[in-house]
């Protein structure tokens, strides 16, 4: 069973004892390796089907991956078995030619952080219909060539933000039917990955909120492949705007699952309704009827021809009122297909149409442009002027009420001052009659304290003519004469 135990050994036998101990230490690593479950050798006659560089061991009742896999293998199908753990040493040799690995329907619940070190050229990885609970950090980092990743129908509830780092060629990610509560924004946030990403499916999960502003900023060819239906999303007008804009753009993710785009009403937690109906009830969101851009005089505006395919031949048609040559020079089509309009005028308002064509698709987009008849700063100036006028009116009203209800003099001398005021009024009346007889027109005070700037005569109730003004104001700048 191993080397004998060393007790009291004479010096002559010391070397033999040390040698035996050394042999025992050397055997320990091999013992630990032997405890690891090792799969059976590849059998292309009984358990697997081997055809050229394709090896299929599906439904072979395997609990471990077969050993001695050929280096030239390009497709390895291990689906519908009982392989519950994918360890670091599942293949002892590098499989540089392996491009497709199928491990679906295995009850897989463990992925080693080094599970993919020897298969770095994978293009297609199917881990669907398993029992994975989380995706650890940098778990897929060695797979720099991976294009398709299938993870649907698992029990994934946690995804580390670095789990997909290194997958710059990733085109399709299937994460539906899991327990995910956070939208994996990192998959669509990195600009380098956006060059290749075509589909991200996180439908039928437990996501309650979306990064709406980031999703609205996505180009149409990516948004068309972002699926998030059948999630307990909280209803909001921002969510309605997102789905409505994608619906108007005829994006597949919105058009094909209209009845599945539902949300939960905040006030009624258990009540769901269609997202596209939010403008009709409950939240009273502003209805989105089309693509619309608003701007002010003198600004520049860029209209995007946001097509469902990335590389398309594009051309713009301007509104009829913008067709004269002198106006066309202000509308320039840029290299990416967008239209730049500089020094906007009110006449630039209208419907702009982009026609996009490719070998497989023809697309037409309409963008309504509204140019306000004011500048951005001009609107602020109007607000400031109105505010100043309002403050002035309030101050005038306060002063009038102060004068009327708080008499400045309460002494006996007031009678003399009142008499003087009566004499002053009498002199004013006599001067008014003198001016009338002379045929002169002047701005004189009325009984209500208003001034008539043009000196027209109005006839009062007592038959006498008095002067009135053409217009009355709540707050007049004319002084009040009492």
Order of alpha helices (4+ residues) and beta strands (2+ residues): alpha-beta-beta-beta-beta-beta-beta-beta-beta-beta-beta-beta-alpha-alpha-beta-alpha-alpha-beta-alpha-alpha-beta-beta-beta-beta-beta-alpha-beta-beta-beta-beta-alpha-alpha-beta-beta
